[in-house]
């Protein structure tokens, strides 16, 4: 279970194709992280879909450091 998942903004237009999860690595594929969230492995995160592609989103709380994209 990850409390913090960071997007790597490594897609063509800065979208997250891979994510960093502390203790697991810095290039975990988007599809894998999405599946883990669907399986309930990361309860602090959810999935959103844009243009038919599913991405990871942090569930809202008051801590900016928990955002998926570090620039927010």
Residue pairs with C-beta under 8 A, 6 or more apart in sequence:
1 41
1 42
1 43
1 44
2 21
2 22
2 24
2 42
2 44
2 45
3 44
3 66
4 21
4 22
4 65
4 66
5 19
5 20
5 21
5 33
5 42
5 45
5 56
5 58
5 68
6 19
6 20
6 21
6 68
6 69
6 70
7 16
7 19
7 20
7 55
7 56
7 68
7 69
7 70
8 16
8 17
8 18
8 19
8 20
8 26
8 27
9 15
9 16
9 69
10 16
10 17
10 18
11 17
15 53
15 55
16 30
16 55
16 56
16 68
16 69
17 29
17 30
18 26
18 27
18 28
18 29
18 30
19 28
19 30
19 33
19 56
19 68
20 26
20 27
20 28
21 28
21 33
30 54
30 55
30 56
33 42
33 56
34 47
34 54
34 55
34 56
36 42
37 45
37 46
37 47
37 56
38 47
43 59
44 58
44 59
44 61
44 66
45 56
45 57
45 58
45 59
45 68
46 56
46 57
46 58
46 59
47 54
47 55
47 56
47 57
48 54
48 55
48 57
49 55
56 68
57 68
58 66
58 67
58 68
64 72
